[in-house]
Amino acid sequence: MNLLVQRLVTAMTGDRTGTVSWTFPPTAVSVRRARHQARTQLEQWGYGRHGEVVELLVSELVTNSLRHGQGQIQVTMSVEDGVLRCGVEDESDQPPRMRELSWDAERGRGMHLVDMLACCWGSESTRLGKIVWFQLAVRAGATCW
């Protein structure tokens, strides 16, 4: 469906849906680029008011892929029934873990932030590694799966 038709359907039904995906190299600049792409896409879908939270969550997951993963990083976002699902895939088979935090810890808060701000999150094995995902209700009354 082309963009004009998709916008007309969205205007008539009030429900924005779609899936997008980007691949980034395993470099620090990819964190900023992934945040920007995610926020821009949310605005295009009409869910820009959730941009700051999504930027933070995407930033944490992409940063984790850089620190603990390997290979290219793929970010995929989709919206269905008012629920955003965002996944960050890399070529490492090591799942994320929540670290025990001390009050003066300088690192290790990323997955705690994801746990606090997302409806739910998880990790799944893929053919090449793993995908770490989160869900966020972006439409009033929407329920995460």
C-alpha positions in Angstrom: 0.0 0.0 0.0 1.5 3.3 -1.0 1.9 6.1 1.6 -1.0 8.2 0.4 -3.4 5.3 0.5 -2.1 4.3 3.9 -2.7 7.9 5.2 -6.2 7.9 3.8 -7.0 4.6 5.5 -5.6 5.9 8.7 -7.6 9.0 8.5 -10.8 7.0 7.9 -10.3 4.3 10.5 -8.2 6.1 13.1 -5.9 3.1 13.4 -2.3 3.4 12.3 -0.6 0.1 11.4 2.6 -0.8 9.7 6.0 -2.3 10.0 9.4 -0.7 9.3 13.0 -1.9 9.7 16.4 -0.4 9.6 19.9 -1.9 9.7 22.7 -0.1 11.4 26.5 -0.8 11.7 27.9 -1.7 15.1 29.2 1.8 15.8 28.3 4.4 18.4 26.7 6.8 15.9 24.0 4.1 15.3 22.4 4.8 18.7 21.6 8.4 17.6 20.5 7.3 14.2 18.2 4.6 15.6 16.6 7.1 18.0 16.0 9.6 15.2 14.5 6.9 12.9 12.2 5.6 15.6 10.9 9.1 16.6 10.4 10.1 13.0 8.5 7.0 12.3 6.2 7.5 15.3 5.5 11.0 14.1 4.6 9.7 10.7 2.2 7.1 12.3 0.7 9.9 14.4 2.0 8.7 17.7 4.7 11.4 18.2 3.6 12.1 21.8 5.3 8.8 22.7 8.6 9.8 21.1 10.7 10.5 24.1 9.9 7.2 25.8 10.5 5.3 22.6 13.7 7.1 21.9 15.0 6.2 25.4 14.0 2.5 25.0 15.5 2.2 21.5 18.6 3.9 22.7 19.0 1.4 25.6 18.5 -1.6 23.4 20.8 -0.5 20.6 23.4 0.5 23.2 23.1 -3.0 24.7 23.6 -4.5 21.2 26.8 -2.5 20.8 28.2 -3.4 24.2 27.2 -7.0 24.5 26.2 -8.1 21.0 28.0 -8.4 17.7 27.4 -7.8 14.0 24.9 -5.5 12.3 22.0 -4.2 14.4 18.5 -4.3 13.0 15.7 -2.2 14.5 12.1 -3.2 13.6 9.0 -1.3 14.7 5.4 -2.2 14.1 2.1 -1.0 15.3 -1.0 -3.2 15.5 -4.2 -2.5 17.4 -2.6 0.6 19.1 0.4 -1.3 20.4 3.9 -0.5 19.3 6.3 -3.4 19.2 10.0 -2.5 18.7 12.7 -5.1 18.4 16.5 -4.8 18.2 18.3 -7.7 16.7 22.0 -8.6 16.7 24.2 -11.6 16.0 24.9 -12.6 19.6 23.0 -15.5 21.2 23.4 -14.0 24.7 20.1 -12.8 26.1 19.9 -9.6 28.1 20.0 -9.7 31.9 18.9 -7.4 34.6 21.9 -6.6 36.8 21.7 -6.1 40.5 22.2 -2.4 41.0 24.0 -0.5 43.8 23.2 3.1 44.5 26.4 4.3 42.9 26.4 2.0 39.8 27.5 3.9 36.7 26.2 1.3 34.2 23.6 -1.5 34.1 20.4 0.5 34.3 19.2 0.0 30.7 17.1 -3.1 31.1 15.7 -1.7 34.4 14.4 1.3 32.4 13.0 -0.9 29.7 11.2 -2.9 32.4 9.8 0.2 34.0 8.6 2.0 30.9 7.4 -0.7 28.5 4.2 -2.7 28.9 6.3 -5.8 28.5 9.6 -6.9 27.0 11.5 -10.1 26.2 14.2 -11.8 24.2 13.9 -14.5 21.5 16.5 -16.5 19.7 16.8 -15.9 16.0 18.6 -17.8 13.2 21.6 -15.5 13.5 21.4 -14.4 17.2 18.7 -12.8 19.2 16.1 -10.1 19.2 15.3 -8.0 22.3 11.8 -6.4 22.0 9.5 -4.2 24.0 5.8 -3.2 23.6 4.1 0.1 24.4 0.5 1.0 24.2 0.4 4.1 21.9 -3.4 4.4 21.6 -5.8 5.0 24.5 -7.4 1.8 25.5 -4.9 -0.4 23.7 -3.6 -3.5 25.6 -0.3 -5.1 25.1 -0.4 -8.7 24.0 
